[in-house]
């Protein structure tokens, strides 16, 4: 059964890869950069990530930007 996606969102290969999870870098400033395991939830509106101590869930709307490579800050 396909997950119910928000209006206007189509499930693409990229979204499917994000739903499987990947290791990315969370950047808050030039000096604060941490590697985290991120996973897009089935609703495509929530991102789960693993920090050192616990797993956390955040709304995808809270993210300002996703960059490829070392483009962040």
N, CA, C and O atoms as a Tripos MOL2 file, in Angstrom:
@<TRIPOS>MOLECULE
protein
  292   291    73     0     0
PROTEIN
NO_CHARGES

@<TRIPOS>ATOM
      1 N           0.8340   -1.1860    0.0000 N.3       1 UNK1
      2 CA          0.0000    0.0000    0.0000 C.3       1 UNK1
      3 C           0.8790    1.2500    0.0000 C.2       1 UNK1
      4 O           1.7960    1.3610    0.8130 O.2       1 UNK1
      5 N           0.6080    2.1820   -0.8980 N.am      2 UNK2
      6 CA          1.3680    3.4180   -1.0120 C.3       2 UNK2
      7 C           1.0100    4.3580    0.1390 C.2       2 UNK2
      8 O          -0.1560    4.4470    0.5240 O.2       2 UNK2
      9 N           2.0110    5.0670    0.6960 N.am      3 UNK3
     10 CA          1.7060    6.0320    1.7430 C.3       3 UNK3
     11 C           0.9100    7.2070    1.1670 C.2       3 UNK3
     12 O           1.0220    7.5170   -0.0190 O.2       3 UNK3
     13 N           0.1160    7.8480    2.0040 N.am      4 UNK4
     14 CA         -0.6580    9.0120    1.5900 C.3       4 UNK4
     15 C           0.2710   10.2200    1.6410 C.2       4 UNK4
     16 O           0.7700   10.5870    2.7060 O.2       4 UNK4
     17 N           0.4990   10.8340    0.4830 N.am      5 UNK5
     18 CA          1.3940   11.9770    0.3960 C.3       5 UNK5
     19 C           0.5950   13.2680    0.3770 C.2       5 UNK5
     20 O          -0.5540   13.2810   -0.0660 O.2       5 UNK5
     21 N           1.1960   14.3620    0.8570 N.am      6 UNK6
     22 CA          0.5200   15.6580    0.7930 C.3       6 UNK6
     23 C           0.2490   16.0440   -0.6550 C.2       6 UNK6
     24 O           0.9590   15.5960   -1.5560 O.2       6 UNK6
     25 N          -0.7640   16.8660   -0.8890 N.am      7 UNK7
     26 CA         -1.0810   17.3040   -2.2540 C.3       7 UNK7
     27 C           0.1270   17.9540   -2.9210 C.2       7 UNK7
     28 O           0.8350   18.7470   -2.3000 O.2       7 UNK7
     29 N           0.3560   17.6190   -4.1760 N.am      8 UNK8
     30 CA          1.4410   18.2130   -4.9380 C.3       8 UNK8
     31 C           2.7790   17.5060   -4.8270 C.2       8 UNK8
     32 O           3.7290   17.8920   -5.5060 O.2       8 UNK8
     33 N           2.8820   16.4820   -3.9900 N.am      9 UNK9
     34 CA          4.1410   15.7540   -3.8310 C.3       9 UNK9
     35 C           4.0260   14.4040   -4.5070 C.2       9 UNK9
     36 O           3.1130   13.6280   -4.2270 O.2       9 UNK9
     37 N           4.9780   14.1290   -5.4150 N.am     10 UNK10
     38 CA          5.0250   12.8420   -6.0910 C.3      10 UNK10
     39 C           6.2320   12.0810   -5.5730 C.2      10 UNK10
     40 O           7.2960   12.6640   -5.3670 O.2      10 UNK10
     41 N           6.0720   10.7790   -5.3610 N.am     11 UNK11
     42 CA          7.1630    9.9570   -4.8630 C.3      11 UNK11
     43 C           8.1530    9.6960   -5.9960 C.2      11 UNK11
     44 O           7.8280    9.0190   -6.9700 O.2      11 UNK11
     45 N           9.3600   10.2390   -5.8600 N.am     12 UNK12
     46 CA         10.4040   10.0860   -6.8710 C.3      12 UNK12
     47 C          11.5050    9.1890   -6.3150 C.2      12 UNK12
     48 O          11.4800    8.8150   -5.1430 O.2      12 UNK12
     49 N          12.4700    8.8480   -7.1650 N.am     13 UNK13
     50 CA         13.6040    8.0410   -6.7120 C.3      13 UNK13
     51 C          14.3590    8.7400   -5.5850 C.2      13 UNK13
     52 O          14.8030    8.0960   -4.6340 O.2      13 UNK13
     53 N          14.5040   10.0720   -5.6970 N.am     14 UNK14
     54 CA         15.2160   10.8370   -4.6730 C.3      14 UNK14
     55 C          14.4860   10.7670   -3.3380 C.2      14 UNK14
     56 O          15.1110   10.5580   -2.2980 O.2      14 UNK14
     57 N          13.1650   10.9410   -3.3610 N.am     15 UNK15
     58 CA         12.3940   10.8530   -2.1140 C.3      15 UNK15
     59 C          12.4700    9.4470   -1.5290 C.2      15 UNK15
     60 O          12.5540    9.2890   -0.3110 O.2      15 UNK15
     61 N          12.4410    8.4230   -2.3850 N.am     16 UNK16
     62 CA         12.5510    7.0480   -1.9040 C.3      16 UNK16
     63 C          13.9070    6.8200   -1.2420 C.2      16 UNK16
     64 O          13.9870    6.1400   -0.2190 O.2      16 UNK16
     65 N          14.9770    7.3830   -1.8170 N.am     17 UNK17
     66 CA         16.3040    7.2640   -1.2140 C.3      17 UNK17
     67 C          16.3460    7.9760    0.1300 C.2      17 UNK17
     68 O          16.9400    7.4680    1.0810 O.2      17 UNK17
     69 N          15.7240    9.1480    0.2180 N.am     18 UNK18
     70 CA         15.6920    9.8740    1.4800 C.3      18 UNK18
     71 C          14.8920    9.1080    2.5260 C.2      18 UNK18
     72 O          15.2010    9.1820    3.7150 O.2      18 UNK18
     73 N          13.8620    8.3700    2.0970 N.am     19 UNK19
     74 CA         13.0690    7.5680    3.0260 C.3      19 UNK19
     75 C          13.8610    6.3670    3.5390 C.2      19 UNK19
     76 O          13.5790    5.8590    4.6240 O.2      19 UNK19
     77 N          14.8490    5.9080    2.7690 N.am     20 UNK20
     78 CA         15.7060    4.8140    3.2270 C.3      20 UNK20
     79 C          16.7130    5.3240    4.2570 C.2      20 UNK20
     80 O          17.1920    4.5560    5.0920 O.2      20 UNK20
     81 N          17.0310    6.6010    4.2010 N.am     21 UNK21
     82 CA         17.9370    7.2180    5.1620 C.3      21 UNK21
     83 C          19.3290    7.4200    4.5870 C.2      21 UNK21
     84 O          19.7810    6.6710    3.7210 O.2      21 UNK21
     85 N          19.9970    8.4510    5.0910 N.am     22 UNK22
     86 CA         21.3470    8.7620    4.6370 C.3      22 UNK22
     87 C          22.0910    9.5700    5.6910 C.2      22 UNK22
     88 O          21.4810   10.2280    6.5330 O.2      22 UNK22
     89 N          23.4010    9.5110    5.6320 N.am     23 UNK23
     90 CA         24.2470   10.2670    6.5370 C.3      23 UNK23
     91 C          24.5100   11.6360    5.9240 C.2      23 UNK23
     92 O          25.0470   11.7320    4.8210 O.2      23 UNK23
     93 N          24.1310   12.6980    6.6410 N.am     24 UNK24
     94 CA         24.3430   14.0660    6.1590 C.3      24 UNK24
     95 C          24.9190   14.9040    7.2900 C.2      24 UNK24
     96 O          25.0240   14.4430    8.4260 O.2      24 UNK24
     97 N          25.2890   16.1260    6.9720 N.am     25 UNK25
     98 CA         25.8640   17.0310    7.9520 C.3      25 UNK25
     99 C          24.8500   18.1150    8.2960 C.2      25 UNK25
    100 O          24.3310   18.7940    7.4100 O.2      25 UNK25
    101 N          24.5710   18.2710    9.5840 N.am     26 UNK26
    102 CA         23.6860   19.3350   10.0600 C.3      26 UNK26
    103 C          24.5610   20.5370   10.3990 C.2      26 UNK26
    104 O          25.4960   20.4250   11.1920 O.2      26 UNK26
    105 N          24.2530   21.7010    9.7920 N.am     27 UNK27
    106 CA         25.0680   22.9010    9.9640 C.3      27 UNK27
    107 C          24.2090   23.9950   10.5900 C.2      27 UNK27
    108 O          23.1600   24.3530   10.0550 O.2      27 UNK27
    109 N          24.6600   24.5220   11.7250 N.am     28 UNK28
    110 CA         23.9660   25.6420   12.3610 C.3      28 UNK28
    111 C          24.7540   26.9390   12.1950 C.2      28 UNK28
    112 O          24.1650   28.0190   12.1470 O.2      28 UNK28
    113 N          26.0710   26.8430   12.1100 N.am     29 UNK29
    114 CA         26.9280   28.0090   11.9130 C.3      29 UNK29
    115 C          28.2350   27.5300   11.2850 C.2      29 UNK29
    116 O          28.4010   26.3370   11.0320 O.2      29 UNK29
    117 N          29.1670   28.4600   11.0320 N.am     30 UNK30
    118 CA         30.4510   28.0650   10.4460 C.3      30 UNK30
    119 C          31.2110   27.1080   11.3550 C.2      30 UNK30
    120 O          31.9590   26.2580   10.8700 O.2      30 UNK30
    121 N          31.0320   27.2330   12.6520 N.am     31 UNK31
    122 CA         31.7850   26.3900   13.5810 C.3      31 UNK31
    123 C          30.9920   25.1690   14.0690 C.2      31 UNK31
    124 O          31.6000   24.2140   14.5520 O.2      31 UNK31
    125 N          29.6580   25.1690   13.9590 N.am     32 UNK32
    126 CA         28.8430   24.0510   14.4570 C.3      32 UNK32
    127 C          28.3600   23.2090   13.2920 C.2      32 UNK32
    128 O          27.4260   23.5810   12.5820 O.2      32 UNK32
    129 N          29.0100   22.0680   13.1060 N.am     33 UNK33
    130 CA         28.6510   21.1220   12.0470 C.3      33 UNK33
    131 C          28.7220   19.7260   12.6360 C.2      33 UNK33
    132 O          29.7620   19.3320   13.1630 O.2      33 UNK33
    133 N          27.6400   18.9730   12.5580 N.am     34 UNK34
    134 CA         27.5910   17.6160   13.1080 C.3      34 UNK34
    135 C          27.0390   16.6640   12.0610 C.2      34 UNK34
    136 O          26.0890   16.9890   11.3490 O.2      34 UNK34
    137 N          27.6430   15.4840   11.9750 N.am     35 UNK35
    138 CA         27.1110   14.4690   11.0780 C.3      35 UNK35
    139 C          25.9510   13.7680   11.7640 C.2      35 UNK35
    140 O          26.0290   13.4170   12.9410 O.2      35 UNK35
    141 N          24.8790   13.5690   11.0180 N.am     36 UNK36
    142 CA         23.6810   12.9220   11.5380 C.3      36 UNK36
    143 C          23.1410   11.9630   10.4880 C.2      36 UNK36
    144 O          23.3740   12.1330    9.2910 O.2      36 UNK36
    145 N          22.4210   10.9620   10.9530 N.am     37 UNK37
    146 CA         21.7140   10.0510   10.0640 C.3      37 UNK37
    147 C          20.2920   10.5820    9.9480 C.2      37 UNK37
    148 O          19.5660   10.6250   10.9410 O.2      37 UNK37
    149 N          19.8840   10.9900    8.7410 N.am     38 UNK38
    150 CA         18.5640   11.5580    8.4920 C.3      38 UNK38
    151 C          17.7090   10.5790    7.6960 C.2      38 UNK38
    152 O          18.2070    9.8660    6.8250 O.2      38 UNK38
    153 N          16.4240   10.5560    8.0050 N.am     39 UNK39
    154 CA         15.4880    9.6810    7.2930 C.3      39 UNK39
    155 C          14.1560   10.4220    7.1250 C.2      39 UNK39
    156 O          13.5450   10.8520    8.1030 O.2      39 UNK39
    157 N          13.7190   10.5620    5.8650 N.am     40 UNK40
    158 CA         12.4350   11.1900    5.5650 C.3      40 UNK40
    159 C          11.3280   10.1890    5.8750 C.2      40 UNK40
    160 O          11.3720    9.0470    5.4170 O.2      40 UNK40
    161 N          10.3440   10.6130    6.6480 N.am     41 UNK41
    162 CA          9.2550    9.7260    7.0230 C.3      41 UNK41
    163 C           8.2850    9.5510    5.8520 C.2      41 UNK41
    164 O           8.3500   10.2990    4.8770 O.2      41 UNK41
    165 N           7.3930    8.5730    5.9440 N.am     42 UNK42
    166 CA          6.4790    8.2340    4.8470 C.3      42 UNK42
    167 C           5.5610    9.3770    4.4290 C.2      42 UNK42
    168 O           5.1210    9.4270    3.2800 O.2      42 UNK42
    169 N           5.2640   10.2980    5.3490 N.am     43 UNK43
    170 CA          4.3830   11.4200    5.0030 C.3      43 UNK43
    171 C           5.0940   12.5010    4.1880 C.2      43 UNK43
    172 O           4.4520   13.4430    3.7220 O.2      43 UNK43
    173 N           6.4130   12.3760    4.0110 N.am     44 UNK44
    174 CA          7.2630   13.3280    3.2800 C.3      44 UNK44
    175 C           7.2230   14.7280    3.8840 C.2      44 UNK44
    176 O           7.6010   15.6940    3.2200 O.2      44 UNK44
    177 N           6.7790   14.8540    5.1180 N.am     45 UNK45
    178 CA          6.7140   16.1440    5.7990 C.3      45 UNK45
    179 C           7.4840   16.1360    7.1140 C.2      45 UNK45
    180 O           7.6120   17.1730    7.7640 O.2      45 UNK45
    181 N           7.9960   14.9770    7.5100 N.am     46 UNK46
    182 CA          8.6830   14.8240    8.7810 C.3      46 UNK46
    183 C          10.0290   14.1590    8.5510 C.2      46 UNK46
    184 O          10.1320   13.2010    7.7850 O.2      46 UNK46
    185 N          11.0570   14.6640    9.2130 N.am     47 UNK47
    186 CA         12.3950   14.0990    9.1100 C.3      47 UNK47
    187 C          12.8100   13.5850   10.4820 C.2      47 UNK47
    188 O          12.7410   14.3050   11.4780 O.2      47 UNK47
    189 N          13.2400   12.3290   10.5180 N.am     48 UNK48
    190 CA         13.7740   11.7280   11.7340 C.3      48 UNK48
    191 C          15.2820   11.7780   11.6210 C.2      48 UNK48
    192 O          15.8320   11.5380   10.5470 O.2      48 UNK48
    193 N          15.9620   12.0880   12.7250 N.am     49 UNK49
    194 CA         17.4230   12.0220   12.6940 C.3      49 UNK49
    195 C          17.9580   11.4640   13.9890 C.2      49 UNK49
    196 O          17.3540   11.6130   15.0510 O.2      49 UNK49
    197 N          19.1050   10.8170   13.8800 N.am     50 UNK50
    198 CA         19.7490   10.1820   15.0300 C.3      50 UNK50
    199 C          20.8630   11.0910   15.5120 C.2      50 UNK50
    200 O          21.7920   11.4010   14.7660 O.2      50 UNK50
    201 N          20.7660   11.5150   16.7610 N.am     51 UNK51
    202 CA         21.8610   12.2580   17.3800 C.3      51 UNK51
    203 C          22.6340   11.2750   18.2470 C.2      51 UNK51
    204 O          22.3280   10.0830   18.2500 O.2      51 UNK51
    205 N          23.6260   11.7530   18.9800 N.am     52 UNK52
    206 CA         24.4440   10.8450   19.7940 C.3      52 UNK52
    207 C          23.6230   10.0850   20.8280 C.2      52 UNK52
    208 O          23.8560    8.8990   21.0640 O.2      52 UNK52
    209 N          22.6710   10.7630   21.4370 N.am     53 UNK53
    210 CA         21.9400   10.1590   22.5570 C.3      53 UNK53
    211 C          20.5860    9.5810   22.1840 C.2      53 UNK53
    212 O          20.1590    8.5870   22.7720 O.2      53 UNK53
    213 N          19.9060   10.1810   21.2250 N.am     54 UNK54
    214 CA         18.5270    9.7730   20.9640 C.3      54 UNK54
    215 C          18.1150   10.0660   19.5280 C.2      54 UNK54
    216 O          18.7990   10.7970   18.8110 O.2      54 UNK54
    217 N          17.0100    9.4980   19.1240 N.am     55 UNK55
    218 CA         16.4190    9.8280   17.8220 C.3      55 UNK55
    219 C          15.4210   10.9510   18.0120 C.2      55 UNK55
    220 O          14.7140   10.9890   19.0190 O.2      55 UNK55
    221 N          15.3530   11.8650   17.0590 N.am     56 UNK56
    222 CA         14.4480   13.0050   17.1500 C.3      56 UNK56
    223 C          13.6830   13.1410   15.8440 C.2      56 UNK56
    224 O          14.1650   12.7400   14.7850 O.2      56 UNK56
    225 N          12.4980   13.7040   15.9270 N.am     57 UNK57
    226 CA         11.6760   13.9490   14.7470 C.3      57 UNK57
    227 C          11.4040   15.4420   14.6560 C.2      57 UNK57
    228 O          11.0710   16.0810   15.6540 O.2      57 UNK57
    229 N          11.5490   16.0040   13.4450 N.am     58 UNK58
    230 CA         11.2820   17.4180   13.2110 C.3      58 UNK58
    231 C          10.4560   17.5710   11.9540 C.2      58 UNK58
    232 O          10.4730   16.7070   11.0770 O.2      58 UNK58
    233 N           9.7400   18.6610   11.8690 N.am     59 UNK59
    234 CA          8.9970   18.9750   10.6530 C.3      59 UNK59
    235 C           9.9860   19.3400    9.5600 C.2      59 UNK59
    236 O          10.9610   20.0450    9.8180 O.2      59 UNK59
    237 N           9.7500   18.8730    8.3530 N.am     60 UNK60
    238 CA         10.6220   19.2040    7.2230 C.3      60 UNK60
    239 C          10.5870   20.7010    6.9390 C.2      60 UNK60
    240 O          11.5220   21.2310    6.3390 O.2      60 UNK60
    241 N           9.5420   21.3840    7.3520 N.am     61 UNK61
    242 CA          9.4160   22.8260    7.1260 C.3      61 UNK61
    243 C          10.4390   23.6230    7.9330 C.2      61 UNK61
    244 O          10.6930   24.7840    7.6140 O.2      61 UNK61
    245 N          11.0330   23.0240    8.9740 N.am     62 UNK62
    246 CA         11.9990   23.7220    9.8050 C.3      62 UNK62
    247 C          13.3670   23.8560    9.1380 C.2      62 UNK62
    248 O          14.2150   24.6040    9.6250 O.2      62 UNK62
    249 N          13.5950   23.1420    8.0300 N.am     63 UNK63
    250 CA         14.8800   23.1720    7.3540 C.3      63 UNK63
    251 C          14.8860   24.2860    6.3220 C.2      63 UNK63
    252 O          13.9920   24.3680    5.4790 O.2      63 UNK63
    253 N          15.9030   25.1460    6.3930 N.am     64 UNK64
    254 CA         15.9960   26.2740    5.4790 C.3      64 UNK64
    255 C          16.5680   25.8670    4.1300 C.2      64 UNK64
    256 O          16.1530   26.3910    3.0960 O.2      64 UNK64
    257 N          17.5310   24.9240    4.1320 N.am     65 UNK65
    258 CA         18.2510   24.6540    2.9120 C.3      65 UNK65
    259 C          18.9440   23.3000    2.9920 C.2      65 UNK65
    260 O          19.4390   22.9060    4.0480 O.2      65 UNK65
    261 N          18.9740   22.5930    1.8680 N.am     66 UNK66
    262 CA         19.7720   21.3850    1.7250 C.3      66 UNK66
    263 C          20.7840   21.6500    0.6360 C.2      66 UNK66
    264 O          20.4200   22.0710   -0.4620 O.2      66 UNK66
    265 N          22.0480   21.4090    0.9250 N.am     67 UNK67
    266 CA         23.1150   21.6830   -0.0270 C.3      67 UNK67
    267 C          23.8610   20.3970   -0.3450 C.2      67 UNK67
    268 O          23.9410   19.4850    0.4780 O.2      67 UNK67
    269 N          24.4060   20.3420   -1.5530 N.am     68 UNK68
    270 CA         25.2140   19.2070   -1.9760 C.3      68 UNK68
    271 C          26.6820   19.5430   -1.7910 C.2      68 UNK68
    272 O          27.1250   20.6320   -2.1570 O.2      68 UNK68
    273 N          27.4360   18.6160   -1.2250 N.am     69 UNK69
    274 CA         28.8710   18.8350   -1.0410 C.3      69 UNK69
    275 C          29.1530   19.8020    0.0790 C.2      69 UNK69
    276 O          28.5310   19.7410    1.1400 O.2      69 UNK69
    277 N          30.1060   20.7080   -0.1630 N.am     70 UNK70
    278 CA         30.5390   21.6500    0.8790 C.3      70 UNK70
    279 C          29.9940   23.0460    0.6240 C.2      70 UNK70
    280 O          30.6540   24.0360    0.9410 O.2      70 UNK70
    281 N          28.7940   23.1360    0.0520 N.am     71 UNK71
    282 CA         28.2240   24.4360   -0.2820 C.3      71 UNK71
    283 C          27.6430   25.1720    0.9220 C.2      71 UNK71
    284 O          27.4330   26.3830    0.8670 O.2      71 UNK71
    285 N          27.3830   24.4450    2.0100 N.am     72 UNK72
    286 CA         26.7400   25.0650    3.1680 C.3      72 UNK72
    287 C          27.7040   26.0200    3.8720 C.2      72 UNK72
    288 O          28.8490   25.6680    4.1580 O.2      72 UNK72
    289 N          27.2400   27.1870    4.1340 N.am     73 UNK73
    290 CA         27.9330   28.2710    4.8420 C.3      73 UNK73
    291 C          29.3200   28.4670    4.4160 C.2      73 UNK73
    292 O          30.0070   29.3460    4.9350 O.2      73 UNK73
@<TRIPOS>BOND
     1     1     2 1
     2     2     3 1
     3     3     4 2
     4     3     5 am
     5     5     6 1
     6     6     7 1
     7     7     8 2
     8     7     9 am
     9     9    10 1
    10    10    11 1
    11    11    12 2
    12    11    13 am
    13    13    14 1
    14    14    15 1
    15    15    16 2
    16    15    17 am
    17    17    18 1
    18    18    19 1
    19    19    20 2
    20    19    21 am
    21    21    22 1
    22    22    23 1
    23    23    24 2
    24    23    25 am
    25    25    26 1
    26    26    27 1
    27    27    28 2
    28    27    29 am
    29    29    30 1
    30    30    31 1
    31    31    32 2
    32    31    33 am
    33    33    34 1
    34    34    35 1
    35    35    36 2
    36    35    37 am
    37    37    38 1
    38    38    39 1
    39    39    40 2
    40    39    41 am
    41    41    42 1
    42    42    43 1
    43    43    44 2
    44    43    45 am
    45    45    46 1
    46    46    47 1
    47    47    48 2
    48    47    49 am
    49    49    50 1
    50    50    51 1
    51    51    52 2
    52    51    53 am
    53    53    54 1
    54    54    55 1
    55    55    56 2
    56    55    57 am
    57    57    58 1
    58    58    59 1
    59    59    60 2
    60    59    61 am
    61    61    62 1
    62    62    63 1
    63    63    64 2
    64    63    65 am
    65    65    66 1
    66    66    67 1
    67    67    68 2
    68    67    69 am
    69    69    70 1
    70    70    71 1
    71    71    72 2
    72    71    73 am
    73    73    74 1
    74    74    75 1
    75    75    76 2
    76    75    77 am
    77    77    78 1
    78    78    79 1
    79    79    80 2
    80    79    81 am
    81    81    82 1
    82    82    83 1
    83    83    84 2
    84    83    85 am
    85    85    86 1
    86    86    87 1
    87    87    88 2
    88    87    89 am
    89    89    90 1
    90    90    91 1
    91    91    92 2
    92    91    93 am
    93    93    94 1
    94    94    95 1
    95    95    96 2
    96    95    97 am
    97    97    98 1
    98    98    99 1
    99    99   100 2
   100    99   101 am
   101   101   102 1
   102   102   103 1
   103   103   104 2
   104   103   105 am
   105   105   106 1
   106   106   107 1
   107   107   108 2
   108   107   109 am
   109   109   110 1
   110   110   111 1
   111   111   112 2
   112   111   113 am
   113   113   114 1
   114   114   115 1
   115   115   116 2
   116   115   117 am
   117   117   118 1
   118   118   119 1
   119   119   120 2
   120   119   121 am
   121   121   122 1
   122   122   123 1
   123   123   124 2
   124   123   125 am
   125   125   126 1
   126   126   127 1
   127   127   128 2
   128   127   129 am
   129   129   130 1
   130   130   131 1
   131   131   132 2
   132   131   133 am
   133   133   134 1
   134   134   135 1
   135   135   136 2
   136   135   137 am
   137   137   138 1
   138   138   139 1
   139   139   140 2
   140   139   141 am
   141   141   142 1
   142   142   143 1
   143   143   144 2
   144   143   145 am
   145   145   146 1
   146   146   147 1
   147   147   148 2
   148   147   149 am
   149   149   150 1
   150   150   151 1
   151   151   152 2
   152   151   153 am
   153   153   154 1
   154   154   155 1
   155   155   156 2
   156   155   157 am
   157   157   158 1
   158   158   159 1
   159   159   160 2
   160   159   161 am
   161   161   162 1
   162   162   163 1
   163   163   164 2
   164   163   165 am
   165   165   166 1
   166   166   167 1
   167   167   168 2
   168   167   169 am
   169   169   170 1
   170   170   171 1
   171   171   172 2
   172   171   173 am
   173   173   174 1
   174   174   175 1
   175   175   176 2
   176   175   177 am
   177   177   178 1
   178   178   179 1
   179   179   180 2
   180   179   181 am
   181   181   182 1
   182   182   183 1
   183   183   184 2
   184   183   185 am
   185   185   186 1
   186   186   187 1
   187   187   188 2
   188   187   189 am
   189   189   190 1
   190   190   191 1
   191   191   192 2
   192   191   193 am
   193   193   194 1
   194   194   195 1
   195   195   196 2
   196   195   197 am
   197   197   198 1
   198   198   199 1
   199   199   200 2
   200   199   201 am
   201   201   202 1
   202   202   203 1
   203   203   204 2
   204   203   205 am
   205   205   206 1
   206   206   207 1
   207   207   208 2
   208   207   209 am
   209   209   210 1
   210   210   211 1
   211   211   212 2
   212   211   213 am
   213   213   214 1
   214   214   215 1
   215   215   216 2
   216   215   217 am
   217   217   218 1
   218   218   219 1
   219   219   220 2
   220   219   221 am
   221   221   222 1
   222   222   223 1
   223   223   224 2
   224   223   225 am
   225   225   226 1
   226   226   227 1
   227   227   228 2
   228   227   229 am
   229   229   230 1
   230   230   231 1
   231   231   232 2
   232   231   233 am
   233   233   234 1
   234   234   235 1
   235   235   236 2
   236   235   237 am
   237   237   238 1
   238   238   239 1
   239   239   240 2
   240   239   241 am
   241   241   242 1
   242   242   243 1
   243   243   244 2
   244   243   245 am
   245   245   246 1
   246   246   247 1
   247   247   248 2
   248   247   249 am
   249   249   250 1
   250   250   251 1
   251   251   252 2
   252   251   253 am
   253   253   254 1
   254   254   255 1
   255   255   256 2
   256   255   257 am
   257   257   258 1
   258   258   259 1
   259   259   260 2
   260   259   261 am
   261   261   262 1
   262   262   263 1
   263   263   264 2
   264   263   265 am
   265   265   266 1
   266   266   267 1
   267   267   268 2
   268   267   269 am
   269   269   270 1
   270   270   271 1
   271   271   272 2
   272   271   273 am
   273   273   274 1
   274   274   275 1
   275   275   276 2
   276   275   277 am
   277   277   278 1
   278   278   279 1
   279   279   280 2
   280   279   281 am
   281   281   282 1
   282   282   283 1
   283   283   284 2
   284   283   285 am
   285   285   286 1
   286   286   287 1
   287   287   288 2
   288   287   289 am
   289   289   290 1
   290   290   291 1
   291   291   292 2
@<TRIPOS>SUBSTRUCTURE
     1 UNK1         2 RESIDUE 1 A UNK
     2 UNK2         6 RESIDUE 1 A UNK
     3 UNK3        10 RESIDUE 1 A UNK
     4 UNK4        14 RESIDUE 1 A UNK
     5 UNK5        18 RESIDUE 1 A UNK
     6 UNK6        22 RESIDUE 1 A UNK
     7 UNK7        26 RESIDUE 1 A UNK
     8 UNK8        30 RESIDUE 1 A UNK
     9 UNK9        34 RESIDUE 1 A UNK
    10 UNK10       38 RESIDUE 1 A UNK
    11 UNK11       42 RESIDUE 1 A UNK
    12 UNK12       46 RESIDUE 1 A UNK
    13 UNK13       50 RESIDUE 1 A UNK
    14 UNK14       54 RESIDUE 1 A UNK
    15 UNK15       58 RESIDUE 1 A UNK
    16 UNK16       62 RESIDUE 1 A UNK
    17 UNK17       66 RESIDUE 1 A UNK
    18 UNK18       70 RESIDUE 1 A UNK
    19 UNK19       74 RESIDUE 1 A UNK
    20 UNK20       78 RESIDUE 1 A UNK
    21 UNK21       82 RESIDUE 1 A UNK
    22 UNK22       86 RESIDUE 1 A UNK
    23 UNK23       90 RESIDUE 1 A UNK
    24 UNK24       94 RESIDUE 1 A UNK
    25 UNK25       98 RESIDUE 1 A UNK
    26 UNK26      102 RESIDUE 1 A UNK
    27 UNK27      106 RESIDUE 1 A UNK
    28 UNK28      110 RESIDUE 1 A UNK
    29 UNK29      114 RESIDUE 1 A UNK
    30 UNK30      118 RESIDUE 1 A UNK
    31 UNK31      122 RESIDUE 1 A UNK
    32 UNK32      126 RESIDUE 1 A UNK
    33 UNK33      130 RESIDUE 1 A UNK
    34 UNK34      134 RESIDUE 1 A UNK
    35 UNK35      138 RESIDUE 1 A UNK
    36 UNK36      142 RESIDUE 1 A UNK
    37 UNK37      146 RESIDUE 1 A UNK
    38 UNK38      150 RESIDUE 1 A UNK
    39 UNK39      154 RESIDUE 1 A UNK
    40 UNK40      158 RESIDUE 1 A UNK
    41 UNK41      162 RESIDUE 1 A UNK
    42 UNK42      166 RESIDUE 1 A UNK
    43 UNK43      170 RESIDUE 1 A UNK
    44 UNK44      174 RESIDUE 1 A UNK
    45 UNK45      178 RESIDUE 1 A UNK
    46 UNK46      182 RESIDUE 1 A UNK
    47 UNK47      186 RESIDUE 1 A UNK
    48 UNK48      190 RESIDUE 1 A UNK
    49 UNK49      194 RESIDUE 1 A UNK
    50 UNK50      198 RESIDUE 1 A UNK
    51 UNK51      202 RESIDUE 1 A UNK
    52 UNK52      206 RESIDUE 1 A UNK
    53 UNK53      210 RESIDUE 1 A UNK
    54 UNK54      214 RESIDUE 1 A UNK
    55 UNK55      218 RESIDUE 1 A UNK
    56 UNK56      222 RESIDUE 1 A UNK
    57 UNK57      226 RESIDUE 1 A UNK
    58 UNK58      230 RESIDUE 1 A UNK
    59 UNK59      234 RESIDUE 1 A UNK
    60 UNK60      238 RESIDUE 1 A UNK
    61 UNK61      242 RESIDUE 1 A UNK
    62 UNK62      246 RESIDUE 1 A UNK
    63 UNK63      250 RESIDUE 1 A UNK
    64 UNK64      254 RESIDUE 1 A UNK
    65 UNK65      258 RESIDUE 1 A UNK
    66 UNK66      262 RESIDUE 1 A UNK
    67 UNK67      266 RESIDUE 1 A UNK
    68 UNK68      270 RESIDUE 1 A UNK
    69 UNK69      274 RESIDUE 1 A UNK
    70 UNK70      278 RESIDUE 1 A UNK
    71 UNK71      282 RESIDUE 1 A UNK
    72 UNK72      286 RESIDUE 1 A UNK
    73 UNK73      290 RESIDUE 1 A UNK
